[in-house]
Each structure stands twice: as structure tokens, then as C-alpha cells.
């Protein structure tokens, strides 16, 4: 990397996020690790510093389910890093029962889509300002589950028909739509956005959501994020969706521009922007 790239990876205290953060730090990027609890973030940084002496690491802890928490986190990030080149929206959950945040959003939707949506909007200006010879990047870790998802515009919190899978699939479809919409709304010379399915990876989320499935390694799951975040040049058009590293058309639902716009407007409102 010619200039030291600054990368924020959400949900990077374990799993795919940690593997992504580790590889990027090893390649010379300055990496901001994120987690929900400060002790976990501190422990992850201590462990990575041990593994990678000389790595430049920062930590930030906030709850993606809370718009107020996201705003506080962004204040810390903006105060501590004058430049930010990459945001990897990696954090995600699969809930086993329906829960609603104090703000009234369904928890899966809040953590997997609304939090990352708000985080991206609040950091977009810094990302764009940091783009010099190459555009800055937003990378949304979605899932093949997005192909089974539907955006329930009249009932985004799924009060009428919640299942863990329906909530997860809706949130992962929202991740792909978010990247497509960013590609349309932002100047690709300054900011590009991607979404990806990392593969079936042996993470805590896989066990919680899909039972005793044998998944690939977290290092395998991190490959696409690492390539998109660390690449010197941007070779794929903004809005590209990757299935295990291969550019692939996303679901028909994701390409519905009218629903995408409505989801964007609803997200702006729910995130109190």
C-alpha cells in the first residue's frame, strides 16, 4: 500500500471481521477494530499486537443497534483519525427470538442494516475527503440469504410475521440494496460501494442461525473483504455484488429501484438523519 490506508472493520473482535482486520494490518494498513464492548475490543487489540508487532491498531466500541451509540462512536472515530479510506460493514447477528430496540426497531434489522447505514452516512464525508488517487470504499458483508429476503416496507420490524431467517434475509437484502444505492448516490471517483457473500463460514453466526453446519475457515470468509479493502486500484464498478469473490448479479429484489429508494427513505427516518 503506497499511503497507509486507514480501515474501520465493524464486528472485528472475532470471526470474519477479526480475520479481515488482521490481514489488513499485516499488509500495512492502520486498522480500527470495533466491537460492542470495550473489554472485548481491548483484548482483541492486545492479542493482535502480540501477533503483529508494529501493527497500527485503534479500537472503538459502540452498539450498532443504538443510533445514539453509533453517533458517539463516529465522534470518537472522526476525532482520532483525520483520514479514513475504507469502511467494512462486517458486524452482523442472527437472532433466535424477536427483540425490539429501545428505538422501536427489530434487533436484526437494527444491527445488520440500520446501524451500518447510519455509520456509513455519518462517515461518508470523511471517506470522500480521504480519497486522493483512488476512491474510498464501503464494503457491506451481506449473504446469499439476501436472495430469499423481502423488504417489508409496511412492517420493517416484522411484527406480523417474524422468524429469525426472515429477519436475517431481509437485513442481508438491505445490505445489498444499500451498496447499490450508494453506487448511484455517490461520486465513484471518491467513493465506491460493494456487497458480498463471504461463503458458508464456520462462525458463531452460522452456528446460531443454521445449526451444526460445517463451514469454511474465517480466513476464507475474509478474502473478498481483504481484496476489496486492500487493493491499490478499484477494478470493479461501484455497486458490484460478489458471491465468494466472483462478481455476480444480486437477486431480482435487490435490483428493484423503487423499493430501494423507499428503503433508503425509511432508513433515513429510522436512523433519525
C-alpha positions as CSV (number, residue, x, y, z in Angstrom):
1,X,0.0,0.0,0.0
2,X,1.6,3.3,-1.1
3,X,0.0,5.5,1.6
4,X,-1.0,3.9,4.9
5,X,-4.6,3.1,4.3
6,X,-7.0,3.6,7.3
7,X,-9.7,1.0,7.6
8,X,-12.6,0.6,10.0
9,X,-13.9,-3.0,10.3
10,X,-17.0,-3.4,12.4
11,X,-17.5,-6.6,14.4
12,X,-13.8,-7.3,14.3
13,X,-13.2,-8.8,17.7
14,X,-13.8,-12.3,16.3
15,X,-14.8,-14.3,13.2
16,X,-14.5,-13.0,9.7
17,X,-14.1,-9.4,11.0
18,X,-11.1,-10.3,13.1
19,X,-9.5,-12.2,10.1
20,X,-10.1,-9.2,7.9
21,X,-8.6,-6.8,10.4
22,X,-5.6,-9.0,11.0
23,X,-4.8,-9.4,7.3
24,X,-5.2,-5.7,6.5
25,X,-3.0,-4.8,9.5
26,X,-0.4,-7.3,8.4
27,X,-0.4,-5.7,4.9
28,X,0.4,-2.3,6.4
29,X,-3.0,-0.7,6.9
30,X,-3.9,1.2,10.0
31,X,-6.9,-0.7,11.3
32,X,-9.7,0.5,13.6
33,X,-11.2,-2.5,15.4
34,X,-14.8,-2.3,16.5
35,X,-16.9,-4.3,18.9
36,X,-19.8,-3.8,21.2
37,X,-17.9,-3.9,24.4
38,X,-14.7,-2.1,25.3
39,X,-13.1,-5.1,27.1
40,X,-13.5,-7.3,24.1
41,X,-12.0,-4.6,21.8
42,X,-9.1,-4.1,24.2
43,X,-8.5,-7.8,24.4
44,X,-8.6,-8.2,20.6
45,X,-6.1,-5.3,20.1
46,X,-3.8,-6.8,22.8
47,X,-3.8,-10.2,21.0
48,X,-3.3,-8.7,17.6
49,X,-0.4,-6.5,18.8
50,X,1.2,-9.7,20.1
51,X,0.7,-11.5,16.8
52,X,1.7,-8.5,14.7
53,X,4.4,-6.4,16.4
54,X,4.4,-2.9,14.9
55,X,0.9,-3.1,13.6
56,X,-1.0,0.2,13.8
57,X,-4.3,-0.5,15.6
58,X,-7.0,1.6,17.2
59,X,-10.2,0.5,18.9
60,X,-13.7,1.8,19.2
61,X,-16.7,0.3,21.0
62,X,-20.3,1.1,20.4
63,X,-23.6,-0.7,19.9
64,X,-24.8,-0.7,16.3
65,X,-28.3,-1.3,17.5
66,X,-28.4,2.2,19.0
67,X,-28.4,5.3,16.8
68,X,-27.2,7.3,19.7
69,X,-24.4,4.8,20.3
70,X,-23.4,4.9,16.6
71,X,-23.2,8.7,16.7
72,X,-21.0,8.6,19.8
73,X,-18.8,6.1,18.1
74,X,-18.5,8.2,15.0
75,X,-17.4,11.2,17.1
76,X,-14.6,9.2,18.5
77,X,-13.5,7.9,15.1
78,X,-13.6,11.4,13.5
79,X,-11.6,12.8,16.4
80,X,-8.9,10.1,16.3
81,X,-8.3,9.5,12.5
82,X,-8.0,12.5,10.2
83,X,-8.3,10.2,7.3
84,X,-10.5,7.1,6.6
85,X,-10.2,5.2,3.4
86,X,-12.3,2.1,3.9
87,X,-15.4,1.1,6.0
88,X,-16.1,-2.6,6.2
89,X,-19.6,-3.1,7.5
90,X,-19.0,-6.6,8.7
91,X,-20.8,-6.9,12.0
92,X,-24.0,-9.0,11.9
93,X,-26.3,-11.1,14.1
94,X,-28.8,-13.9,13.6
95,X,-31.4,-13.7,16.4
96,X,-33.1,-16.7,17.9
97,X,-36.0,-14.7,19.2
98,X,-37.7,-11.4,18.2
99,X,-36.4,-8.4,20.1
100,X,-37.0,-4.7,19.7
101,X,-34.5,-2.0,20.4
102,X,-35.4,1.0,22.7
103,X,-35.8,3.0,19.5
104,X,-38.5,0.6,18.3
105,X,-36.6,-1.2,15.6
106,X,-36.4,-5.0,15.3
107,X,-33.0,-6.0,16.5
108,X,-31.7,-7.9,13.5
109,X,-32.7,-5.1,11.2
110,X,-31.1,-2.5,13.6
111,X,-27.7,-4.2,13.9
112,X,-27.4,-5.6,10.4
113,X,-28.8,-2.7,8.4
114,X,-29.8,0.5,10.2
115,X,-26.6,0.8,12.3
116,X,-24.3,0.3,9.3
117,X,-26.5,2.6,7.2
118,X,-26.2,5.4,9.8
119,X,-22.5,4.7,10.3
120,X,-21.9,5.0,6.6
121,X,-23.8,8.2,6.2
122,X,-22.0,9.9,9.1
123,X,-18.6,8.8,7.8
124,X,-19.2,9.4,4.1
125,X,-17.9,12.9,4.1
126,X,-14.6,11.8,5.8
127,X,-14.3,8.9,3.4
128,X,-14.8,11.1,0.3
129,X,-12.4,13.7,1.6
130,X,-9.8,11.0,2.1
131,X,-10.0,9.8,-1.5
132,X,-6.9,11.0,-3.3
133,X,-5.6,8.9,-6.2
134,X,-8.1,6.1,-5.6
135,X,-11.7,6.2,-4.3
136,X,-12.5,5.3,-0.7
137,X,-14.6,2.2,-0.2
138,X,-17.6,0.9,1.7
139,X,-17.8,-2.9,1.8
140,X,-21.0,-4.5,3.1
141,X,-20.7,-8.1,4.2
142,X,-24.1,-9.5,3.1
143,X,-25.1,-13.1,2.5
144,X,-26.5,-15.4,-0.2
145,X,-29.5,-15.3,2.2
146,X,-30.4,-12.0,0.6
147,X,-31.8,-13.9,-2.4
148,X,-34.5,-15.3,-0.1
149,X,-35.2,-11.9,1.5
150,X,-38.0,-9.4,1.0
151,X,-38.1,-5.8,2.2
152,X,-41.4,-5.5,4.2
153,X,-41.8,-1.7,3.8
154,X,-45.1,-1.7,5.7
155,X,-43.6,-3.7,8.5
156,X,-39.8,-3.5,8.6
157,X,-39.8,-4.7,12.2
158,X,-41.8,-7.9,11.1
159,X,-44.3,-7.5,13.9
160,X,-46.7,-9.6,11.9
161,X,-44.6,-12.5,10.7
162,X,-41.2,-12.6,12.4
163,X,-38.9,-15.6,12.0
164,X,-35.1,-15.5,12.6
165,X,-34.5,-16.3,9.0
166,X,-37.0,-13.8,7.5
167,X,-35.4,-11.1,9.7
168,X,-31.9,-12.1,8.7
169,X,-32.7,-12.4,5.0
170,X,-34.4,-9.0,4.9
171,X,-31.4,-7.4,6.6
172,X,-29.0,-9.0,4.2
173,X,-31.1,-7.9,1.2
174,X,-31.0,-4.4,2.7
175,X,-27.1,-4.6,2.8
176,X,-27.0,-5.3,-1.0
177,X,-29.6,-2.6,-1.7
178,X,-27.6,-0.2,0.4
179,X,-24.4,-0.8,-1.7
180,X,-26.4,-0.4,-4.9
181,X,-28.0,2.8,-3.7
182,X,-24.6,4.2,-2.6
183,X,-23.2,3.5,-6.0
184,X,-25.9,5.6,-7.5
185,X,-25.8,8.4,-5.0
186,X,-22.1,8.9,-4.5
187,X,-19.4,10.1,-7.0
188,X,-17.5,6.8,-7.9
189,X,-14.3,8.9,-8.2
190,X,-14.5,9.5,-4.5
191,X,-16.4,6.6,-3.0
192,X,-17.3,3.1,-4.3
193,X,-19.6,0.6,-2.5
194,X,-19.7,-3.2,-2.7
195,X,-21.7,-6.0,-1.2
196,X,-20.6,-9.6,-0.8
197,X,-21.5,-13.1,0.2
198,X,-18.4,-14.4,2.1
199,X,-19.3,-18.1,1.7
200,X,-20.6,-20.5,4.3
201,X,-18.1,-19.8,7.0
202,X,-17.8,-21.5,10.4
203,X,-18.7,-18.6,12.6
204,X,-20.7,-18.0,15.7
205,X,-23.4,-16.6,13.5
206,X,-23.5,-19.8,11.4
207,X,-24.0,-21.9,14.5
208,X,-26.7,-19.7,15.9
209,X,-28.6,-19.4,12.7
210,X,-28.1,-22.6,10.8
211,X,-27.2,-25.2,13.4
212,X,-24.3,-27.7,13.2
213,X,-23.3,-26.8,9.6
214,X,-19.7,-27.4,8.6
215,X,-18.4,-24.0,7.4
216,X,-15.1,-22.9,5.7
217,X,-12.4,-21.0,7.7
218,X,-12.9,-17.4,8.7
219,X,-9.7,-16.6,6.6
220,X,-11.6,-17.9,3.6
221,X,-14.6,-15.8,4.5
222,X,-12.5,-12.7,4.8
223,X,-10.8,-13.0,1.4
224,X,-13.2,-10.8,-0.6
225,X,-13.3,-8.0,2.0
226,X,-9.5,-8.0,2.2
227,X,-9.1,-7.8,-1.6
228,X,-11.6,-5.0,-2.0
229,X,-10.3,-3.1,1.0
230,X,-6.6,-3.5,0.3
231,X,-6.5,-3.3,-3.5
232,X,-4.4,-0.5,-4.9
233,X,-6.9,0.2,-7.6
234,X,-10.6,-0.2,-7.9
235,X,-11.2,-2.8,-10.7
236,X,-14.9,-3.5,-10.2
237,X,-17.7,-1.0,-10.8
238,X,-19.3,0.6,-7.7
239,X,-22.4,-1.4,-6.7
240,X,-20.9,-4.8,-7.6
241,X,-22.1,-7.8,-5.6
242,X,-19.6,-10.7,-5.1
243,X,-20.5,-14.3,-4.4
244,X,-17.4,-15.9,-2.8
245,X,-15.2,-13.5,-4.7
246,X,-16.9,-13.6,-8.1
247,X,-18.9,-10.6,-9.4
248,X,-22.5,-11.9,-9.6
249,X,-25.9,-10.3,-10.3
250,X,-27.7,-9.8,-7.0
251,X,-31.3,-11.0,-6.6
252,X,-34.1,-9.5,-8.7
253,X,-35.5,-8.0,-5.5
254,X,-32.2,-6.1,-4.8
255,X,-32.4,-4.6,-8.3
256,X,-35.9,-3.1,-7.7
257,X,-35.0,0.6,-7.8
258,X,-38.4,1.8,-6.4
259,X,-38.2,-0.5,-3.3
260,X,-34.5,0.6,-2.9
261,X,-35.4,4.2,-2.8
262,X,-38.3,3.6,-0.3
263,X,-35.9,1.6,1.9
264,X,-33.4,4.4,1.8
265,X,-36.0,7.0,2.8
266,X,-37.3,4.7,5.6
267,X,-33.7,4.2,6.8
268,X,-33.0,7.9,6.9
269,X,-36.1,8.4,9.0
270,X,-35.5,5.4,11.4
271,X,-31.8,6.4,11.8
272,X,-33.0,10.0,12.6
273,X,-30.9,11.6,9.9
